[in-house]
Amino acid sequence: MMKKTLKILFLRLPCLGLFLLPLLLVAQESETALTESGAPEVAAPPVDGVVLKKLTTEHRVLPYDDIRETDLFWEKRIWRVVDVREKMNRHFIYPQRPFFEVLLDAAMSGEITVYSPEDDHFLHPLTPDEVAAQVSYTDTTIIFDPEDYEPVLEVVTNTINPEDIKRFRIKEDWFFDRESSTLRVRILGIAPIQDVTDDNGNFIYEKVMFWVYYPDAREVLARERAYVEGNDASLTSWEDIMEMRYFSSYIYKESNVYDRRLMDYLSGVDLLLEADNIKRSIFDLEQDLWSY
């Protein structure tokens, strides 16, 4: 409309031609904007919100402090389980962007390197194709040929549903830094766990999908927003969630001479009590190092 109006004024009032010509060119360029390749420029999608939120995607993390070996006064390795079915951990399965999907997309794109589920020592890296094999499974289904309507078996490849990941394992080290006189914790690895069931839905065993070396994944997790209850404008990232320990978990293993899990020699209430005793012993250690 603006272009047509400028043309009419340009024809009827030649004296205004010199003034209206730049406006006519601008209007024409705005209607036929082209990219460098010559293709029409695709309009950006509308902003789904008040502003375009990009502060989290531009966020960067600070590297860990260098800890000298001589400053490690005490150290304890702990393995935890985060159950996403607990109320405090519901943000791990936020439908728009589950935590497992964040890890899987980064692994498939090569942004982070994930490691074999055979052990948690981060010795055998997996390629994106191997990761895809870990999170997909094949099944057979019956289809009917459209010409003769004969049943035909077809092999279908399905990808695991993020909702099927009910738990995550976390491997971490608790240590006392002599230089700063503080008890600190550092997460080393994260592994998604899938429950394997039979045809009747009965639980058989739990399967470790892969291990993520957390220190190398911090940059990726810092650019992924995590859902925070009650404030959609929160800039909390998944790296913040891990560093602030904004999750509920229970201890299922500590470093020991037998390399046993708690469930190998305890069960029921005794298992939960022993997990609390391990947690309390770590807290008491820091308190005992100080005199008042």
C-alpha positions as CSV (number, residue, x, y, z in Angstrom):
1,M,0.0,0.0,0.0
2,M,2.8,2.4,0.9
3,K,4.6,1.6,-2.3
4,K,1.5,2.2,-4.4
5,T,0.8,5.6,-2.7
6,L,4.4,6.7,-3.3
7,K,4.2,5.9,-7.0
8,I,1.0,8.0,-7.4
9,L,2.5,11.0,-5.7
10,F,5.7,10.6,-7.8
11,L,3.6,10.7,-11.0
12,R,1.3,13.5,-10.1
13,L,3.8,15.7,-8.4
14,P,7.1,15.6,-10.4
15,C,8.6,18.3,-8.3
16,L,8.5,16.0,-5.3
17,G,10.2,13.3,-7.2
18,L,13.7,14.0,-5.8
19,F,12.3,13.8,-2.2
20,L,10.0,10.7,-2.8
21,L,12.5,8.6,-4.7
22,P,14.6,7.5,-1.7
23,L,11.4,6.5,0.2
24,L,10.2,4.5,-2.8
25,L,13.4,2.6,-3.0
26,V,13.4,1.8,0.7
27,A,9.8,0.6,0.5
28,Q,10.7,-1.6,-2.4
29,E,13.7,-3.1,-0.7
30,S,11.7,-3.8,2.4
31,E,9.2,-5.9,0.3
32,T,11.9,-7.9,-1.6
33,A,14.6,-8.4,1.0
34,L,17.1,-11.0,-0.1
35,T,19.8,-12.9,1.6
36,E,23.4,-13.0,0.4
37,S,22.6,-16.2,-1.5
38,G,19.8,-14.5,-3.4
39,A,17.0,-16.4,-1.7
40,P,14.2,-14.4,-0.1
41,E,14.9,-13.7,3.6
42,V,12.7,-15.8,5.9
43,A,11.0,-13.7,8.6
44,A,12.0,-14.5,12.2
45,P,9.4,-16.2,14.3
46,P,7.5,-14.0,16.7
47,V,8.9,-13.7,20.2
48,D,7.0,-16.1,22.5
49,G,7.1,-14.0,25.6
50,V,7.8,-10.5,26.8
51,V,11.4,-10.4,25.5
52,L,13.7,-12.7,23.6
53,K,15.5,-14.5,26.4
54,K,19.1,-15.1,25.4
55,L,21.1,-14.3,28.6
56,T,21.3,-18.0,29.5
57,T,22.5,-19.1,26.1
58,E,25.4,-16.5,26.3
59,H,26.3,-17.6,29.8
60,R,29.8,-18.9,30.5
61,V,31.2,-20.7,33.6
62,L,34.2,-20.0,35.6
63,P,36.8,-22.8,35.7
64,Y,37.3,-24.7,38.9
65,D,40.0,-23.6,41.3
66,D,43.2,-25.6,41.1
67,I,43.6,-27.8,44.1
68,R,47.0,-28.9,45.1
69,E,47.4,-32.5,46.0
70,T,49.1,-31.6,49.2
71,D,46.1,-29.5,50.2
72,L,43.8,-32.5,50.2
73,F,43.5,-33.2,53.9
74,W,40.6,-35.7,53.5
75,E,38.6,-37.1,50.6
76,K,35.6,-39.4,50.2
77,R,33.9,-40.7,47.1
78,I,30.2,-40.9,47.1
79,W,27.7,-42.3,44.6
80,R,24.1,-40.9,44.7
81,V,20.8,-41.6,43.0
82,V,18.4,-38.8,41.9
83,D,14.9,-40.1,41.5
84,V,13.0,-37.7,39.2
85,R,9.6,-38.9,40.7
86,E,10.3,-37.1,43.9
87,K,8.6,-33.7,44.1
88,M,11.8,-31.7,44.5
89,N,13.2,-33.3,41.3
90,R,10.3,-32.8,39.0
91,H,12.3,-30.1,37.0
92,F,14.4,-33.0,35.7
93,I,11.5,-34.2,33.6
94,Y,10.1,-30.8,32.6
95,P,8.1,-31.7,29.4
96,Q,9.4,-28.9,27.2
97,R,13.1,-29.8,27.8
98,P,13.8,-32.8,30.1
99,F,17.3,-33.1,31.5
100,F,17.9,-36.4,29.7
101,E,17.1,-34.7,26.4
102,V,19.7,-32.0,27.2
103,L,22.4,-34.6,27.7
104,L,21.4,-36.7,24.7
105,D,21.3,-33.8,22.3
106,A,24.7,-32.6,23.4
107,A,26.1,-36.1,23.0
108,M,24.6,-36.7,19.6
109,S,25.9,-33.3,18.3
110,G,29.4,-33.9,19.7
111,E,29.3,-31.0,22.1
112,I,30.2,-33.3,24.9
113,T,31.8,-36.7,25.0
114,V,30.0,-39.5,26.8
115,Y,31.6,-42.7,28.1
116,S,30.8,-46.4,28.1
117,P,28.3,-47.6,30.8
118,E,30.5,-50.6,31.6
119,D,32.2,-48.6,34.3
120,D,32.3,-45.1,35.7
121,H,36.0,-44.4,35.2
122,F,35.6,-42.4,31.9
123,L,38.0,-44.6,30.0
124,H,36.0,-45.6,26.8
125,P,34.4,-42.7,24.9
126,L,31.4,-43.4,22.8
127,T,30.8,-42.0,19.3
128,P,27.5,-40.4,18.4
129,D,26.6,-43.6,16.5
130,E,27.3,-45.7,19.6
131,V,25.2,-43.3,21.7
132,A,22.3,-43.6,19.2
133,A,22.6,-47.4,19.6
134,Q,22.4,-47.1,23.3
135,V,19.2,-45.0,23.3
136,S,17.3,-46.8,20.5
137,Y,15.8,-50.2,20.1
138,T,14.3,-52.2,17.3
139,D,10.9,-53.8,17.3
140,T,8.7,-55.7,14.8
141,T,5.2,-54.7,13.8
142,I,2.7,-56.2,11.4
143,I,1.6,-54.1,8.4
144,F,-0.6,-55.0,5.5
145,D,0.5,-54.8,1.9
146,P,-1.8,-52.2,0.2
147,E,-1.9,-54.3,-3.0
148,D,-2.8,-57.8,-1.8
149,Y,-3.5,-57.0,1.9
150,E,-1.2,-59.7,3.1
151,P,0.4,-59.2,6.5
152,V,4.1,-58.3,6.4
153,L,6.5,-58.0,9.3
154,E,8.4,-54.7,9.4
155,V,11.3,-53.8,11.6
156,V,10.9,-50.4,13.3
157,T,13.6,-48.5,15.2
158,N,12.3,-46.5,18.2
159,T,14.1,-44.0,20.3
160,I,13.8,-44.1,24.1
161,N,11.2,-41.7,25.6
162,P,12.8,-39.2,28.0
163,E,9.9,-40.0,30.4
164,D,11.3,-43.6,30.7
165,I,14.4,-42.2,32.5
166,K,13.4,-42.3,36.2
167,R,16.7,-42.0,37.9
168,F,20.2,-40.5,37.4
169,R,23.4,-41.6,39.1
170,I,25.8,-39.0,40.3
171,K,29.4,-39.7,41.1
172,E,31.1,-37.1,43.3
173,D,34.1,-36.4,45.6
174,W,33.9,-34.8,49.0
175,F,37.2,-33.3,50.1
176,F,38.6,-30.9,52.7
177,D,40.8,-28.2,51.2
178,R,43.5,-27.4,53.7
179,E,44.3,-24.0,52.0
180,S,40.8,-22.6,52.3
181,S,39.9,-24.7,55.4
182,T,36.6,-25.7,53.8
183,L,34.8,-28.9,53.1
184,R,33.9,-29.0,49.4
185,V,32.2,-31.3,46.9
186,R,32.9,-31.8,43.2
187,I,30.6,-33.7,40.9
188,L,32.5,-36.0,38.5
189,G,29.9,-37.8,36.5
190,I,26.2,-38.2,35.7
191,A,24.5,-41.2,34.2
192,P,20.9,-41.6,33.2
193,I,19.3,-44.9,34.3
194,Q,16.6,-46.8,32.5
195,D,14.4,-49.5,34.0
196,V,14.3,-52.7,31.9
197,T,11.1,-54.6,32.1
198,D,9.7,-57.8,30.6
199,D,6.7,-58.0,28.3
200,N,4.3,-57.9,31.2
201,G,5.9,-54.7,32.6
202,N,7.7,-56.4,35.5
203,F,11.0,-54.9,36.5
204,I,14.1,-56.9,35.6
205,Y,17.1,-54.7,36.1
206,E,18.3,-51.1,35.7
207,K,20.4,-50.1,32.7
208,V,23.0,-47.4,32.7
209,M,22.7,-45.5,29.3
210,F,26.1,-43.7,29.4
211,W,28.3,-41.7,31.7
212,V,28.8,-37.9,31.2
213,Y,32.0,-36.4,32.6
214,Y,30.5,-33.4,34.4
215,P,33.5,-31.0,34.4
216,D,33.6,-31.1,30.6
217,A,29.8,-30.7,30.3
218,R,29.5,-27.6,32.5
219,E,29.7,-25.2,29.5
220,V,26.8,-26.9,27.8
221,L,24.7,-27.2,30.9
222,A,25.3,-23.5,31.7
223,R,23.6,-22.6,28.4
224,E,20.5,-24.7,29.1
225,R,17.7,-23.2,31.2
226,A,16.2,-25.2,33.9
227,Y,12.6,-24.8,35.1
228,V,12.3,-23.2,38.5
229,E,8.9,-23.4,40.2
230,G,7.2,-20.1,40.7
231,N,9.4,-17.9,38.4
232,D,9.4,-18.3,34.7
233,A,11.9,-15.4,34.3
234,S,14.6,-17.2,36.3
235,L,18.0,-17.5,34.6
236,T,18.9,-20.7,36.5
237,S,20.7,-23.1,34.3
238,W,21.4,-26.8,34.7
239,E,24.9,-26.0,35.8
240,D,23.4,-23.8,38.6
241,I,21.2,-26.7,39.6
242,M,24.1,-29.0,40.0
243,E,26.5,-26.6,41.7
244,M,23.8,-25.3,44.1
245,R,22.7,-29.0,44.6
246,Y,19.1,-28.1,44.0
247,F,18.0,-31.7,44.0
248,S,17.0,-34.5,46.3
249,S,19.1,-37.7,46.4
250,Y,20.1,-40.7,48.4
251,I,23.5,-42.4,48.8
252,Y,23.7,-45.9,47.4
253,K,27.5,-46.4,47.6
254,E,30.6,-45.0,49.3
255,S,34.2,-45.9,48.7
256,N,35.0,-49.0,50.7
257,V,37.5,-51.8,50.8
258,Y,35.0,-54.4,49.4
259,D,33.7,-52.0,46.7
260,R,30.2,-52.9,47.8
261,R,27.0,-51.0,47.4
262,L,24.7,-50.5,50.4
263,M,22.1,-52.7,48.9
264,D,24.5,-55.6,48.7
265,Y,24.5,-56.1,52.5
266,L,21.5,-54.0,53.7
267,S,17.8,-53.6,52.8
268,G,14.7,-51.7,53.8
269,V,15.0,-49.2,56.6
270,D,18.5,-50.3,57.4
271,L,19.7,-49.2,54.0
272,L,18.1,-45.7,54.4
273,L,19.6,-45.4,57.9
274,E,23.0,-46.3,56.7
275,A,22.8,-43.7,53.9
276,D,21.9,-41.1,56.5
277,N,24.8,-42.2,58.7
278,I,27.2,-41.6,55.8
279,K,25.8,-38.2,55.1
280,R,26.0,-37.3,58.8
281,S,29.6,-38.6,59.1
282,I,30.7,-36.2,56.3
283,F,29.0,-33.3,58.1
284,D,30.5,-34.2,61.5
285,L,34.0,-34.4,60.0
286,E,33.9,-30.7,59.1
287,Q,32.5,-29.8,62.6
288,D,35.2,-31.9,64.4
289,L,38.0,-30.1,62.6
290,W,37.0,-26.8,64.3
291,S,37.4,-25.9,68.0
292,Y,35.2,-23.3,69.6
